[in-house]
């Protein structure tokens, strides 16, 4: 489902044949009515695009795994680092001296 907001400061919000007006704040923020967001699964995030002079919001259901992978990538941690950390943790549990590759 897609929610369309016309390209003006105060434009109609069309959804399931209902029209509402929402106001854009001075900081370019919109508050979407809960009654509308609940109809699309109350997502935390939306994908946003401009098409034919309209701003289109499409619910984006982000997987937690995706979020974790993005965070690790941002920190410069790759699969090899994770493997090294697991090996290190397992050595610590068994009492074998831990060595860390550098």
C-alpha atoms as a printed R data frame, in Angstrom:
    type eleno elety resid chain resno       x       y       z
1   ATOM     1    CA   UNK     A     1   0.000   0.000   0.000
2   ATOM     2    CA   UNK     A     2   1.180   3.498  -0.698
3   ATOM     3    CA   UNK     A     3   0.269   6.728   1.045
4   ATOM     4    CA   UNK     A     4   0.367   9.825  -1.164
5   ATOM     5    CA   UNK     A     5   0.939  13.351   0.110
6   ATOM     6    CA   UNK     A     6   0.538  16.151  -2.408
7   ATOM     7    CA   UNK     A     7   3.576  18.382  -2.953
8   ATOM     8    CA   UNK     A     8   2.514  21.425  -0.937
9   ATOM     9    CA   UNK     A     9   2.812  22.547   2.674
10  ATOM    10    CA   UNK     A    10  -0.678  21.385   3.569
11  ATOM    11    CA   UNK     A    11  -2.011  18.758   1.204
12  ATOM    12    CA   UNK     A    12  -4.594  16.009   1.312
13  ATOM    13    CA   UNK     A    13  -3.605  12.532   2.433
14  ATOM    14    CA   UNK     A    14  -5.450   9.930   0.385
15  ATOM    15    CA   UNK     A    15  -5.908   6.450   1.726
16  ATOM    16    CA   UNK     A    16  -8.757   4.018   1.204
17  ATOM    17    CA   UNK     A    17 -11.012   6.694  -0.244
18  ATOM    18    CA   UNK     A    18 -10.518   8.889   2.834
19  ATOM    19    CA   UNK     A    19  -8.954  12.328   2.600
20  ATOM    20    CA   UNK     A    20  -7.280  14.003   5.552
21  ATOM    21    CA   UNK     A    21  -5.200  17.127   5.784
22  ATOM    22    CA   UNK     A    22  -1.939  17.046   7.610
23  ATOM    23    CA   UNK     A    23   0.332  20.000   8.143
24  ATOM    24    CA   UNK     A    24   4.064  20.099   7.540
25  ATOM    25    CA   UNK     A    25   5.933  21.781  10.393
26  ATOM    26    CA   UNK     A    26   8.566  24.464   9.927
27  ATOM    27    CA   UNK     A    27  11.117  21.643  10.282
28  ATOM    28    CA   UNK     A    28   9.606  19.703   7.326
29  ATOM    29    CA   UNK     A    29   8.047  17.087   9.591
30  ATOM    30    CA   UNK     A    30   4.723  15.345   9.084
31  ATOM    31    CA   UNK     A    31   2.757  13.388  11.652
32  ATOM    32    CA   UNK     A    32   0.848  10.515  10.132
33  ATOM    33    CA   UNK     A    33  -2.389   9.627  11.937
34  ATOM    34    CA   UNK     A    34  -2.135   6.344  13.843
35  ATOM    35    CA   UNK     A    35  -5.390   5.175  12.247
36  ATOM    36    CA   UNK     A    36  -3.607   5.220   8.882
37  ATOM    37    CA   UNK     A    37  -0.292   3.715   9.915
38  ATOM    38    CA   UNK     A    38  -2.053   0.863  11.737
39  ATOM    39    CA   UNK     A    39  -3.762  -0.056   8.459
40  ATOM    40    CA   UNK     A    40  -0.343  -0.752   6.919
41  ATOM    41    CA   UNK     A    41   1.096  -2.646   9.882
42  ATOM    42    CA   UNK     A    42   2.348   0.333  11.961
43  ATOM    43    CA   UNK     A    43   5.862   0.296  10.431
44  ATOM    44    CA   UNK     A    44   8.771   2.157  12.015
45  ATOM    45    CA   UNK     A    45  10.218   3.169   8.662
46  ATOM    46    CA   UNK     A    46   8.966   4.189   5.252
47  ATOM    47    CA   UNK     A    47  10.658   4.224   1.875
48  ATOM    48    CA   UNK     A    48  10.198   7.675   0.350
49  ATOM    49    CA   UNK     A    49  10.153   8.677  -3.305
50  ATOM    50    CA   UNK     A    50   8.921  11.581  -5.398
51  ATOM    51    CA   UNK     A    51   6.794  10.620  -8.389
52  ATOM    52    CA   UNK     A    52   4.738  12.932 -10.612
53  ATOM    53    CA   UNK     A    53   4.934  15.806  -8.126
54  ATOM    54    CA   UNK     A    54   3.864  13.620  -5.186
55  ATOM    55    CA   UNK     A    55   5.731  12.296  -2.189
56  ATOM    56    CA   UNK     A    56   5.081   8.564  -1.857
57  ATOM    57    CA   UNK     A    57   5.566   6.724   1.432
58  ATOM    58    CA   UNK     A    58   5.735   2.937   1.305
59  ATOM    59    CA   UNK     A    59   6.007   0.912   4.526
60  ATOM    60    CA   UNK     A    60   9.473  -0.588   4.925
61  ATOM    61    CA   UNK     A    61   9.629  -3.631   7.151
62  ATOM    62    CA   UNK     A    62  13.281  -3.887   8.111
63  ATOM    63    CA   UNK     A    63  14.536  -7.197   9.424
64  ATOM    64    CA   UNK     A    64  16.530  -6.977  12.638
65  ATOM    65    CA   UNK     A    65  19.300  -8.995  10.987
66  ATOM    66    CA   UNK     A    66  19.574  -6.340   8.285
67  ATOM    67    CA   UNK     A    67  19.909  -3.692  10.959
68  ATOM    68    CA   UNK     A    68  22.679  -5.603  12.743
69  ATOM    69    CA   UNK     A    69  24.552  -6.214   9.471
70  ATOM    70    CA   UNK     A    70  24.354  -2.508   8.593
71  ATOM    71    CA   UNK     A    71  25.695  -1.558  12.026
72  ATOM    72    CA   UNK     A    72  28.593  -4.039  11.806
73  ATOM    73    CA   UNK     A    73  29.443  -2.828   8.314
74  ATOM    74    CA   UNK     A    74  29.444   0.754   9.562
75  ATOM    75    CA   UNK     A    75  31.907  -0.238  12.284
76  ATOM    76    CA   UNK     A    76  34.165  -1.967   9.749
77  ATOM    77    CA   UNK     A    77  33.550  -5.440  11.210
78  ATOM    78    CA   UNK     A    78  33.423  -8.291   8.697
79  ATOM    79    CA   UNK     A    79  32.794 -12.039   8.833
80  ATOM    80    CA   UNK     A    80  36.447 -12.813   9.568
81  ATOM    81    CA   UNK     A    81  36.374 -10.511  12.612
82  ATOM    82    CA   UNK     A    82  33.260 -12.265  13.909
83  ATOM    83    CA   UNK     A    83  34.873 -15.684  13.411
84  ATOM    84    CA   UNK     A    84  37.966 -14.526  15.308
85  ATOM    85    CA   UNK     A    85  35.810 -13.190  18.161
86  ATOM    86    CA   UNK     A    86  33.906 -16.485  18.446
87  ATOM    87    CA   UNK     A    87  37.135 -18.496  18.439
88  ATOM    88    CA   UNK     A    88  38.578 -16.209  21.115
89  ATOM    89    CA   UNK     A    89  35.467 -16.542  23.299
90  ATOM    90    CA   UNK     A    90  35.486 -20.336  22.997
91  ATOM    91    CA   UNK     A    91  39.143 -20.494  23.984
92  ATOM    92    CA   UNK     A    92  38.414 -18.404  27.072
93  ATOM    93    CA   UNK     A    93  35.669 -20.806  28.169
94  ATOM    94    CA   UNK     A    94  37.869 -23.892  27.881
95  ATOM    95    CA   UNK     A    95  40.696 -22.321  29.831
96  ATOM    96    CA   UNK     A    96  43.047 -22.353  26.847
97  ATOM    97    CA   UNK     A    97  45.053 -19.126  26.679
98  ATOM    98    CA   UNK     A    98  43.420 -16.655  24.316
99  ATOM    99    CA   UNK     A    99  45.344 -15.222  21.420
100 ATOM   100    CA   UNK     A   100  44.108 -12.387  19.297
101 ATOM   101    CA   UNK     A   101  45.183 -11.948  15.684
102 ATOM   102    CA   UNK     A   102  46.278  -8.473  14.761
